[in-house]
Amino acid sequence: MPVRLQRKARRNKTKAAQRKASIKRLMFMPVIKCLDAEAIRKSFAESKSTA
C-alpha cells in the first residue's frame, strides 16, 4: 500500500475514534446514587427560613 493511502487510512480511523469518543462524552449520564429526598427538602426549607 502506498504511504499516502496508509496515512489517509490512519487519519480516517483517528477521526472515527474521536467522533465516537465525543458522542460517548455527550451521552454520558452520571450514576444516580440513592438520595434521601426528604432530607434534601428539609435542608431547603431550613435555608429558606434563615434567609
Phi and psi restraints in degrees (range 20) as a CNS / XPLOR table:
assign (resid 1 and name C) (resid 2 and name N)
       (resid 2 and name CA) (resid 2 and name C) 1.0 -64.1 20.0 2
assign (resid 2 and name N) (resid 2 and name CA)
       (resid 2 and name C) (resid 3 and name N) 1.0 156.1 20.0 2
assign (resid 2 and name C) (resid 3 and name N)
       (resid 3 and name CA) (resid 3 and name C) 1.0 -59.6 20.0 2
assign (resid 3 and name N) (resid 3 and name CA)
       (resid 3 and name C) (resid 4 and name N) 1.0 -40.0 20.0 2
assign (resid 3 and name C) (resid 4 and name N)
       (resid 4 and name CA) (resid 4 and name C) 1.0 -61.3 20.0 2
assign (resid 4 and name N) (resid 4 and name CA)
       (resid 4 and name C) (resid 5 and name N) 1.0 -42.0 20.0 2
assign (resid 4 and name C) (resid 5 and name N)
       (resid 5 and name CA) (resid 5 and name C) 1.0 -68.7 20.0 2
assign (resid 5 and name N) (resid 5 and name CA)
       (resid 5 and name C) (resid 6 and name N) 1.0 -36.0 20.0 2
assign (resid 5 and name C) (resid 6 and name N)
       (resid 6 and name CA) (resid 6 and name C) 1.0 -63.3 20.0 2
assign (resid 6 and name N) (resid 6 and name CA)
       (resid 6 and name C) (resid 7 and name N) 1.0 -41.6 20.0 2
assign (resid 6 and name C) (resid 7 and name N)
       (resid 7 and name CA) (resid 7 and name C) 1.0 -63.8 20.0 2
assign (resid 7 and name N) (resid 7 and name CA)
       (resid 7 and name C) (resid 8 and name N) 1.0 -42.2 20.0 2
assign (resid 7 and name C) (resid 8 and name N)
       (resid 8 and name CA) (resid 8 and name C) 1.0 -64.0 20.0 2
assign (resid 8 and name N) (resid 8 and name CA)
       (resid 8 and name C) (resid 9 and name N) 1.0 -41.5 20.0 2
assign (resid 8 and name C) (resid 9 and name N)
       (resid 9 and name CA) (resid 9 and name C) 1.0 -62.8 20.0 2
assign (resid 9 and name N) (resid 9 and name CA)
       (resid 9 and name C) (resid 10 and name N) 1.0 -42.0 20.0 2
assign (resid 9 and name C) (resid 10 and name N)
       (resid 10 and name CA) (resid 10 and name C) 1.0 -64.1 20.0 2
assign (resid 10 and name N) (resid 10 and name CA)
       (resid 10 and name C) (resid 11 and name N) 1.0 -41.3 20.0 2
assign (resid 10 and name C) (resid 11 and name N)
       (resid 11 and name CA) (resid 11 and name C) 1.0 -64.4 20.0 2
assign (resid 11 and name N) (resid 11 and name CA)
       (resid 11 and name C) (resid 12 and name N) 1.0 -41.3 20.0 2
assign (resid 11 and name C) (resid 12 and name N)
       (resid 12 and name CA) (resid 12 and name C) 1.0 -62.9 20.0 2
assign (resid 12 and name N) (resid 12 and name CA)
       (resid 12 and name C) (resid 13 and name N) 1.0 -41.8 20.0 2
assign (resid 12 and name C) (resid 13 and name N)
       (resid 13 and name CA) (resid 13 and name C) 1.0 -65.8 20.0 2
assign (resid 13 and name N) (resid 13 and name CA)
       (resid 13 and name C) (resid 14 and name N) 1.0 -42.1 20.0 2
assign (resid 13 and name C) (resid 14 and name N)
       (resid 14 and name CA) (resid 14 and name C) 1.0 -67.6 20.0 2
assign (resid 14 and name N) (resid 14 and name CA)
       (resid 14 and name C) (resid 15 and name N) 1.0 -37.7 20.0 2
assign (resid 14 and name C) (resid 15 and name N)
       (resid 15 and name CA) (resid 15 and name C) 1.0 -64.0 20.0 2
assign (resid 15 and name N) (resid 15 and name CA)
       (resid 15 and name C) (resid 16 and name N) 1.0 -42.2 20.0 2
assign (resid 15 and name C) (resid 16 and name N)
       (resid 16 and name CA) (resid 16 and name C) 1.0 -65.0 20.0 2
assign (resid 16 and name N) (resid 16 and name CA)
       (resid 16 and name C) (resid 17 and name N) 1.0 -41.0 20.0 2
assign (resid 16 and name C) (resid 17 and name N)
       (resid 17 and name CA) (resid 17 and name C) 1.0 -65.0 20.0 2
assign (resid 17 and name N) (resid 17 and name CA)
       (resid 17 and name C) (resid 18 and name N) 1.0 -40.6 20.0 2
assign (resid 17 and name C) (resid 18 and name N)
       (resid 18 and name CA) (resid 18 and name C) 1.0 -64.9 20.0 2
assign (resid 18 and name N) (resid 18 and name CA)
       (resid 18 and name C) (resid 19 and name N) 1.0 -38.7 20.0 2
assign (resid 18 and name C) (resid 19 and name N)
       (resid 19 and name CA) (resid 19 and name C) 1.0 -64.4 20.0 2
assign (resid 19 and name N) (resid 19 and name CA)
       (resid 19 and name C) (resid 20 and name N) 1.0 -44.7 20.0 2
assign (resid 19 and name C) (resid 20 and name N)
       (resid 20 and name CA) (resid 20 and name C) 1.0 -60.8 20.0 2
assign (resid 20 and name N) (resid 20 and name CA)
       (resid 20 and name C) (resid 21 and name N) 1.0 -43.5 20.0 2
assign (resid 20 and name C) (resid 21 and name N)
       (resid 21 and name CA) (resid 21 and name C) 1.0 -63.7 20.0 2
assign (resid 21 and name N) (resid 21 and name CA)
       (resid 21 and name C) (resid 22 and name N) 1.0 -40.8 20.0 2
assign (resid 21 and name C) (resid 22 and name N)
       (resid 22 and name CA) (resid 22 and name C) 1.0 -67.7 20.0 2
assign (resid 22 and name N) (resid 22 and name CA)
       (resid 22 and name C) (resid 23 and name N) 1.0 -38.1 20.0 2
assign (resid 22 and name C) (resid 23 and name N)
       (resid 23 and name CA) (resid 23 and name C) 1.0 -64.1 20.0 2
assign (resid 23 and name N) (resid 23 and name CA)
       (resid 23 and name C) (resid 24 and name N) 1.0 -42.5 20.0 2
assign (resid 23 and name C) (resid 24 and name N)
       (resid 24 and name CA) (resid 24 and name C) 1.0 -61.6 20.0 2
assign (resid 24 and name N) (resid 24 and name CA)
       (resid 24 and name C) (resid 25 and name N) 1.0 -41.3 20.0 2
assign (resid 24 and name C) (resid 25 and name N)
       (resid 25 and name CA) (resid 25 and name C) 1.0 -62.0 20.0 2
assign (resid 25 and name N) (resid 25 and name CA)
       (resid 25 and name C) (resid 26 and name N) 1.0 -42.8 20.0 2
assign (resid 25 and name C) (resid 26 and name N)
       (resid 26 and name CA) (resid 26 and name C) 1.0 -70.1 20.0 2
assign (resid 26 and name N) (resid 26 and name CA)
       (resid 26 and name C) (resid 27 and name N) 1.0 -33.0 20.0 2
assign (resid 26 and name C) (resid 27 and name N)
       (resid 27 and name CA) (resid 27 and name C) 1.0 -87.2 20.0 2
assign (resid 27 and name N) (resid 27 and name CA)
       (resid 27 and name C) (resid 28 and name N) 1.0 -6.0 20.0 2
assign (resid 27 and name C) (resid 28 and name N)
       (resid 28 and name CA) (resid 28 and name C) 1.0 -64.4 20.0 2
assign (resid 28 and name N) (resid 28 and name CA)
       (resid 28 and name C) (resid 29 and name N) 1.0 128.8 20.0 2
assign (resid 28 and name C) (resid 29 and name N)
       (resid 29 and name CA) (resid 29 and name C) 1.0 -115.8 20.0 2
assign (resid 29 and name N) (resid 29 and name CA)
       (resid 29 and name C) (resid 30 and name N) 1.0 126.6 20.0 2
assign (resid 29 and name C) (resid 30 and name N)
       (resid 30 and name CA) (resid 30 and name C) 1.0 -65.2 20.0 2
assign (resid 30 and name N) (resid 30 and name CA)
       (resid 30 and name C) (resid 31 and name N) 1.0 152.9 20.0 2
assign (resid 30 and name C) (resid 31 and name N)
       (resid 31 and name CA) (resid 31 and name C) 1.0 -71.3 20.0 2
assign (resid 31 and name N) (resid 31 and name CA)
       (resid 31 and name C) (resid 32 and name N) 1.0 127.4 20.0 2
assign (resid 31 and name C) (resid 32 and name N)
       (resid 32 and name CA) (resid 32 and name C) 1.0 -87.6 20.0 2
assign (resid 32 and name N) (resid 32 and name CA)
       (resid 32 and name C) (resid 33 and name N) 1.0 115.5 20.0 2
assign (resid 32 and name C) (resid 33 and name N)
       (resid 33 and name CA) (resid 33 and name C) 1.0 -87.1 20.0 2
assign (resid 33 and name N) (resid 33 and name CA)
       (resid 33 and name C) (resid 34 and name N) 1.0 164.9 20.0 2
assign (resid 33 and name C) (resid 34 and name N)
       (resid 34 and name CA) (resid 34 and name C) 1.0 -67.9 20.0 2
assign (resid 34 and name N) (resid 34 and name CA)
       (resid 34 and name C) (resid 35 and name N) 1.0 117.7 20.0 2
assign (resid 34 and name C) (resid 35 and name N)
       (resid 35 and name CA) (resid 35 and name C) 1.0 -114.1 20.0 2
assign (resid 35 and name N) (resid 35 and name CA)
       (resid 35 and name C) (resid 36 and name N) 1.0 146.5 20.0 2
assign (resid 35 and name C) (resid 36 and name N)
       (resid 36 and name CA) (resid 36 and name C) 1.0 -90.0 20.0 2
assign (resid 36 and name N) (resid 36 and name CA)
       (resid 36 and name C) (resid 37 and name N) 1.0 99.1 20.0 2
assign (resid 36 and name C) (resid 37 and name N)
       (resid 37 and name CA) (resid 37 and name C) 1.0 -63.8 20.0 2
assign (resid 37 and name N) (resid 37 and name CA)
       (resid 37 and name C) (resid 38 and name N) 1.0 -37.8 20.0 2
assign (resid 37 and name C) (resid 38 and name N)
       (resid 38 and name CA) (resid 38 and name C) 1.0 -64.1 20.0 2
assign (resid 38 and name N) (resid 38 and name CA)
       (resid 38 and name C) (resid 39 and name N) 1.0 -41.1 20.0 2
assign (resid 38 and name C) (resid 39 and name N)
       (resid 39 and name CA) (resid 39 and name C) 1.0 -64.7 20.0 2
assign (resid 39 and name N) (resid 39 and name CA)
       (resid 39 and name C) (resid 40 and name N) 1.0 -37.9 20.0 2
assign (resid 39 and name C) (resid 40 and name N)
       (resid 40 and name CA) (resid 40 and name C) 1.0 -66.4 20.0 2
assign (resid 40 and name N) (resid 40 and name CA)
       (resid 40 and name C) (resid 41 and name N) 1.0 -44.4 20.0 2
assign (resid 40 and name C) (resid 41 and name N)
       (resid 41 and name CA) (resid 41 and name C) 1.0 -60.7 20.0 2
assign (resid 41 and name N) (resid 41 and name CA)
       (resid 41 and name C) (resid 42 and name N) 1.0 -41.6 20.0 2
assign (resid 41 and name C) (resid 42 and name N)
       (resid 42 and name CA) (resid 42 and name C) 1.0 -62.8 20.0 2
assign (resid 42 and name N) (resid 42 and name CA)
       (resid 42 and name C) (resid 43 and name N) 1.0 -41.5 20.0 2
assign (resid 42 and name C) (resid 43 and name N)
       (resid 43 and name CA) (resid 43 and name C) 1.0 -66.1 20.0 2
assign (resid 43 and name N) (resid 43 and name CA)
       (resid 43 and name C) (resid 44 and name N) 1.0 -36.1 20.0 2
assign (resid 43 and name C) (resid 44 and name N)
       (resid 44 and name CA) (resid 44 and name C) 1.0 -65.6 20.0 2
assign (resid 44 and name N) (resid 44 and name CA)
       (resid 44 and name C) (resid 45 and name N) 1.0 -41.9 20.0 2
assign (resid 44 and name C) (resid 45 and name N)
       (resid 45 and name CA) (resid 45 and name C) 1.0 -63.7 20.0 2
assign (resid 45 and name N) (resid 45 and name CA)
       (resid 45 and name C) (resid 46 and name N) 1.0 -40.0 20.0 2
assign (resid 45 and name C) (resid 46 and name N)
       (resid 46 and name CA) (resid 46 and name C) 1.0 -65.4 20.0 2
assign (resid 46 and name N) (resid 46 and name CA)
       (resid 46 and name C) (resid 47 and name N) 1.0 -41.2 20.0 2
assign (resid 46 and name C) (resid 47 and name N)
       (resid 47 and name CA) (resid 47 and name C) 1.0 -68.9 20.0 2
assign (resid 47 and name N) (resid 47 and name CA)
       (resid 47 and name C) (resid 48 and name N) 1.0 -31.8 20.0 2
assign (resid 47 and name C) (resid 48 and name N)
       (resid 48 and name CA) (resid 48 and name C) 1.0 -69.8 20.0 2
assign (resid 48 and name N) (resid 48 and name CA)
       (resid 48 and name C) (resid 49 and name N) 1.0 -38.5 20.0 2
assign (resid 48 and name C) (resid 49 and name N)
       (resid 49 and name CA) (resid 49 and name C) 1.0 -69.4 20.0 2
assign (resid 49 and name N) (resid 49 and name CA)
       (resid 49 and name C) (resid 50 and name N) 1.0 -31.9 20.0 2
assign (resid 49 and name C) (resid 50 and name N)
       (resid 50 and name CA) (resid 50 and name C) 1.0 -79.4 20.0 2
assign (resid 50 and name N) (resid 50 and name CA)
       (resid 50 and name C) (resid 51 and name N) 1.0 -27.7 20.0 2
